Amino acid sequence: MHRGTSFIFPTHRVRPSTGNNGRSPLTTEADRTDHTDCIDRTDHTNRKRHRAWTPFVVLWAVMSTILVLLTVSTHPSDSVYTLQYQGGTFLVDRSQYQQLADAFLHGRTWIDAHVPDWLAAMDNPYDEQARGTLGAQTGDPSRWDWAFYHGRYYCYFGPLPALLLFAPFKALTGTDLPTAAGCAFLAILACASLIFLIETLWKRYWHGTPRWLAVLACTAIVAASGLTYLVLVPWFYSIPILASLALAPAGIALWARSSSDGHHTPRTPFIAIGSTLVALTIACRPAFILTAVFGIILLWPQIRAHDILSIRSRHAILSTIAAILPFLIIGCAMMAYNTARFDDPFDFGAAYNLTGCDLTQRHVSLKARLYSVLLLFLTPIGFTREFPYTMDVFSLDEANPWGFLFRNRNIIPEQFAGGLVALSPICLLALPAAIRYFIRLRRSQNSHATQCGAIGLTFLVLAVLIACIDGPFGVNARYLCDMTWLMLIGTMCLLFVWSTDVRENGRRWLTVVIVALLIVGIGLQLLWLMTPGRSESWNVSNPALYDWLRRLFTF
């Protein structure tokens, strides 16, 4: 009977009597204490992580607000106007990405824009003098800074922003996304990407660096990275640079976060997403693909342990595929796109640009190339006695005291307030910090310091390489955006290794120097925003704002 009953009715569990405020007497006091301590430690860890992130999130919110305000401050518009250059007439059309998006929506790689008959009939359409003269004579000028190949216009800038931003907006709304809105959106993403990378480096490699100092360094790096300039000049030139700045730093950060330390098995999803983000830069700003070298630097402990780039285990094979496959897929897609446009998988079309010189015939000597790199890094700031106390160093004014820097030098100068080192004086310490790192490398027993220094040196080398790539095409503030973030982050990696050693000896002079130079750099970036002579300068685009600033800063 009892057996049958046990099958019909559920078996009742006997609960132990409770006492002592409802706690089971079967649970020892030690067990209860350990359990409570575990919960307290977890809560404390979560609160600590939240506090670590909070200042970086606040910085991102503040910088994003500033970027939006700067975007609207110049009253941007996708205008079409004629340009008079060296006696010729050209047509400037800023809606290049909108028209590329429309081409993609219609299944084309070329842009359906009016091509003058005389341009298609020219033996050399890249001759700027002949092209400008015919544009003035016929009243039907060619477009400025568009690629032209076999009778059709193309966009030689990276196609990814058109595919992922402008084309979807057009498909959903039926209207074109304004270039300024695209710049602001990408700048906010780029700001988050840079902050994410710097916070990751601080947490993983900048050991001993106070959080407030890491936040200050982050502020200076974001301010000098060129985001503010790119939204102040919201033309199609800014779009691919901002897109690459939104992709590459986040990809590098995910590689760094793919393992909790240098000895743990890497997390495959982090590697895959990081590789995808970095690989996508080739479809925006191809020079940024050089940042792929960080995959080797940051994952070297796992590579050495055969946890990646090997066939040691199933996880190692998956990690290898995650690291390499995105580059193969995106690289092949970009080669197919290049072939469809220019009949060459490795031709991105920059040489076919209808600009102020014939890039198909342009030859830059090694001397001129090196001089361009020196100008990008070392051009001094042109200070004046009147607000805003800085000037365009490459001004064509014959009275410009810095005119000898660019006249008859076989370079292409544009508006420029100063070189990278001049506007970010913290970079003055890059060379001594690198020399010190090499001297102490063999004696160092700190693996984190050694890896942090190697990461810093890699950042510096990439900044110089990209300067060598960009220099022959021009010396301007826009190209500085490609390399400034690399130079500053590399400098800070080396300096924080040095600073940690100095603090351990009870001295803080280096920290004081770093703080002072970071603050000076932020101030110089503020002056650069107000400098007249740059593109879309406030004294022309927003005289009321410029006059208010002049009265505010005039003593």
N, C-alpha and C positions, 0 to 999 in steps of 0.2 A: 504493500500500500504506500509506504513512504517512498519507495523507488518510483512508483507510478506518479505520485504526486510531484516528485522532483522533476519529472519530465514535463508536467503540465504547467506548473507554477514556476516562476523564476526563482532562482536561488537567492536568498537574501544575504548580503554581506554584513557581517557584524562589524559595526564601526567601533573603534576603541573609544572608551570613555574619554571625554575631554575635560580638562581642567586648566588651571593656570592661564586664564583669559582665553580659553577656547583652543589652546594649542595641545596637540596630542602628547600624552606623556611618553609615547613610544619614540618620539623624536628627541634626541639628546640635545642638550643646550649647545654643545659644540657644533652639531650639524646645523642648528638654527642660526648660529652666529656666522658660520661659513657661508651659508646661503644668503644671509643678509649682507655680509661683506661683499659677496660676488655681485649682488644687485647694486650696491653702493658704488663699487668700482666701475661697473658698466655705465651707471648714470654719470659718474664723474668723468669718464672717458668721453662720453657723448657731449657733455657740457664743454669739455676742453676742446674738442674738435669744433664745436659750434663757435666758441670764442675765437679760435684760430682763423676761421673763415670769415667772421663778421666784418673786420676792417677791410678785407679785400672785396667783399660784396658791396659794402658802402662806397668804397672807392670806385667800383664799376658803375654804380648808380649815379654817382656825382659826375664822373667823366662822361657817361652816356648823355646826361642832361646837357652838359657843356657842348658835346658834339652836335646835338640837335640844334641848340641855340646858334652855334657857329654856322651850321648849314643854312639856316634861314636868314642869317645876318647879312649875307651878300645878295639877297633877293634873286636867287638863281632861277634860270629859265633855259630851256633847250632851244635857244634861238638859232636862227640861220642868218648869217650876215656875210658881207663881202670883206675880204682882207686885202689891203694894199701892202705888198712886200717887195722891196727892191724894184719898184717900178712896175710890177705885175699885179694882176687881179686874180684872186682866188675866192672860193666859196667855202666858208666854215659852217659845217653842219654838225651840231653836237648830239644829234639823235642817232649816233652810229649803233649803239647797242639795241635801241628800240627797233631799228630796221633789220639788224641781224636776227633778233627774236622773230620778227615777222617772216624773214626768210626761212627760219627753221620751221615755223608753223606751216609754211607752204612747201616744205620738203626741199629747200634749196640751200646751198652753201654760199652762193653769191647774193649780193644785195641788189634789189631791183630799183636802182636809182638812175636818174637821167645821166647819160654819158654823152658829152659833146661830140659831134661828128669829127671835129678836127682832132680831138684827143685820141680817138680810135685810129685815126689815119696817120698819127705821128710815128716817125721811125724810132724815136726815143722819147716816149711820153714822160720819162723821169727827169728830163732836162728842165730844171725849174725856171730858167730864164725864158726859154722858148715857150713853155707852158703858161707862164704868167703873162707874156706879151700877147699870145693868142687869146687868152682869157679876157684881156683888156680890149683887144681889137674887136672881138666878136660879141662881147657882152654876154657870153655864155661860159663863165669860168668853170674850171675843174674843181673838184672838192679837195680840201686841204687835209692832209694826214689820213687819207684813206688808201688802202692798198688797191692797185690797179694791175690786172693781169689778163692778157688776151681779150681785151675789150670789155671787161666787166670789173665792177667795184667789189672789193672784199673787205672784211674786217680782219686785220691781222692780229688784233688783240684776242686774248684767250676766250673761247666760246662758252666756258662753263657758266659765267654769270647770266648770259643770255638764255641758256638752257634751263637753269634752275631758278632764275629770278624774273627776268623780263618776259620770257615767253609764257610762263604760267600766269603771270599777272595779266598779260594781254588776252590769254585764252579765257580767263575767268571773268574779266571786267569788260573786255572789248576796247579798252583804252591803253595807251602807253604808260608805263611806269616812268615818272620823271627821273632823270639821272640823279638829281640831288637827293631824292628820296631813296634811291638805290644806294647812293654813297653813304647816307646817314645810317641805313639799316646795316650795311656791311661794316661800317666803322664801329657800330655798337658790338657786332659779333667779334670783330678784330680786337676790340678792347677787352672783351671777356676772354678771348683766346690768349692774349698776352698776359693778362693777370693770372689766368689758370696756369700758364707755364711758369711764371715767376713764383707763384705760391708753391708749385710742385718742387721747384729747385730749392726753395727755402726749406721746405719740409724734409727733402731727401738729402740735400748736399750742403746747404749753408748752415752747418752745425755751429751752435754758439752765437748765431746772429740774432739779436733781439727782434721781436716781431715788429716793433715800431720802425726799426731801421729797414727791415724788409719791405714794409709798406711805403716808406719814403723812397726807397730805390725803385719800387714798382711805379710810384707816381711819376718819378723823373723819367723812367723808361717809356711809359705810356705817353707822357707829354712830348718827348723827343722823337717818338717813333714815326711821326709824320701824319698821324690820324687827323690832327687838327688842320694841318695844311691841306690834306686831301679832301676834307669836307668844305673847306673854304674855297677850294677850286673844284667844284663838283662837275667836272667834265668827264668824258668817257675815258680819259687817261687814268683817272683815279680808280675806276671800277676794278680792273684786274689786280692792281696792287692791294687794294683793300680786301678783295676776295682771298688773295694769297696770305695776307696777314691774319685772316680769320681761320685759315686752314692749317698752315705750317706750325705755328706755336702750339696749337691744341694737339696736333699729331705727335709732336716731340714730347709733350707732357704725358700723353697716354703711353708712349713707349717707356718713359721713366716710371710710370705708375704700374707697368705691367707685372711687376713683382714687388713684394713688400720690402725686399732688400736684394742685394746682389747674389744671393745664394738660393733663393726660392724659385721653384718652377714658375715660369712666366704664365700669365693669364692670356690665353689665346685671343679672346674677344678684344682685349685692349690692344694687342699687337695688330690685329686685323683692322680695327678702326683707325689706329694711328697710321698704319701704312696707307690706308685709303685716303685719309685726309692729306697726307704729304704728297701722295701720288697725284692727287687732283690738282695740285698747284701747277703741273705742266700744262693744264688746260686753262690756266689763268695767266700766270707770269712765269714762263719756263725757267728763268734763273733760280727760282725758289726750289726747284727740284734738287738742287745741291744739298738742301737740308736733309735729304735721305741719308747722308753720312751719319747722322745722329742715331739712326737705327743700329749701326754697328757699334758706335761708342757706348750708347746706353745699354744695349743688350749684350755687351761683350762678356760679362760674367756668365750669362746663360749660354752664349756661344762656346765659351771655353769649357763649360761643363757639359757640352753636347745636349743641352736641353732645347736648342734651337739650331737651325741650319745643319741638321744631321738626321740620320735615320735610326738613331739609337732606340727610340721607342715610338709608340703610336702618338703620344703627346708631342714629342719632338718633331715628328713629321707634320702634324697639324699646325704647330707653331711656325714651322718653316713655310708651309703653304700660306698661312696667314700673313707672314712677313713679305713674301715675294709676289704672290698672285695678284694683289691689287696693282702693283707697278706694271706687271705684264699686261693685264687687261686694259688699264687706262692708257698705257703707252701705246698699245696696238690700236686702240680707238683713236688716239690723237694722230698716229701715223696715217690711218685710213682717211681721217679728216683732212690732213695736209695733202695727201695724194689727190683727193677729190678737188681741192682748190688749186694747188700749184704743181701737180704732177710729180711731187717729190715727197716721200714720207717724212723727211727730216727738214723740210723747208717750211718755216712758220710764217713766211711772207713779209718779214720786216724790211727786206731789201726792196720790195715793190711799193713802199710807202711814198705817196706823192707829198713830199715835204719841201723844206727849203734847200735841199741839196740832192744830188743824184746818188742815192745809196747803192745802186747797182755798180757804180763806178768808183765809189769812195774808197780810198785806201788810207788807212791811218798808220803812220809809222810807229815803231816801237817807242820812240822818243815822245811823240804826241800822246800815245796811249798812256804812258807812265805819267806824263804831265797832267793828263785829265784826272788820273787817280789821285795825284797829289792835290789838285784843286778840290776834288770832292772831299778830301779829308782835312786839308790844312789851309784853305782860303781864310784869311783873317776877316773879322767882322769890321764893317765900315761904320765906325761911330761918328755921330755928328753932335752939334751943340743944341740942336732943336729937336722937339718932340717928333717922332718917338725915339730919337737918339741913335737910330741905326738907319742904314741906307742900303739900296741895292748895289752890291759890290760890282756887278757886271753892267752897270748903267752905261749907255752909249754916250752919255754926256762927256764932252771933251775935257771938262774940268774934273772928271772922276779921277782921284789920285790912284785908284787901283786899276786903271784901264790897261796898264802894261801887262796885267795878269792874263788877259785874254786876246788882246789885239795881235793879229798876225801869228797866231799860235796853232792854227789848224784844229781848233776845237769848236764846239757848238755851245756857246754860253747862253743861258737864259737867266731869268730873275733869280738872284742868289743873295742871301743875307750873310752867308758865311759857311765855312766847311763844317764837317761833322764834329771835329775836335773843338773848333771854336765855339759852336753852339752847345756842345756837351762837354765841358772842360773836365769832367770826371775821366774822360778817355785819355787825358794826359798821363794818367797813372797806369795805362794798359801795358806799355812797354816795360817800365820798371817792375811791375807785378809779374809779367811773363818771365823776365830775366831771373827774378828771385825764385820763381817756381822751378825753373830748370836747374838752378844751382842747388836747391834743397831736395830735388826729386829723388836722388839716390839715397839720401839720408832719411827720408820721410818713412815713418812706420804707420801712418794713418791712411788706410785705403780709401776712406771717404774723401779726404783732402786731395789725394792723388787723382781720383776720378773726377772730382769737381774741377781741379785745375785742367785736366785733359778736356773736359767739356768746355771750359772757358776758352782754351786755346783754339778749339774747333770753331767756336763762334767767331773768334777774331779772324781766323784764316778764311772762313766763308765770307765775312764782310769784305775782306780784301779781294777775294776772287770775284765777287759780284761787282765790286767797283771796277775791276778790270774788264768785265763784260759790258757794263753800262757806260763807262767813261767815253768810249769812242762815239757813242750816239748822243752825247750831250752832258753838260755839267749844269745841273739844276736841282732845285729843291725836291722835285718829284722823284728823282733817282736816289736821293738820299734816303727816301722811305724804304728802299729795298734793303739797305744795309745797316741803318742806324740801330735798329732793335738788336741786330746780331752783335754789333760792336759794344753796345752798352751792357747787354747781358753777359757777354764774354768778359768784359772788364770787371763787372761785379762779382762773377764767379771767382776770378783770380784774387780780387781785393778781399773778399770775405774769408778766403783761405789764409791770406796774410794777416788780416785783422784778428782772426781767432788766435793765431800764434802770438800776436802782440799783446792781446788782452790776457792771455795765460801768463805773460811775464809782468802783469800788473800795470801795463802802460796802455793808454787809450788815445794817444795822439793821432793814430791813423783813423780811428772812428771819427774824431773831430774833423779831420781833413775830408773824409768821405762825405760827411753830412754837409759841410760847407760847400763843396763842389757840386753836390746834388742840388742844393738850394739855388746856387748861382745858375746852374743849368736850367732850372725851371723858370727863373727870372728872364733869362735870355730867350727862351722859347716864347714867353709872353711878349717881349719886345718884337720878335720876329713876326708875330701875328699882326702887329700894328704897323709894320714897316710899309711905307708907300713904295710903289714901283713893282711890287709883286703882282701876279695875276689876281684879279678880283680884289684888289686892295680896298680897304674900307674908305679911304679918302675919296675914292671914285664911286664905289658901289653903294656905300652907306655913309654919306657925309655927315649926317646927324650923329651917328654913333661915333665916328672919328672925332668930331668936334667935342663931344662929351668926354671922350677919353683924353683928348688933348688938354682940356681944362682940368681933368682929374689928376693927370700926371705932370702938369706943368707947375713948377715951384717958383 
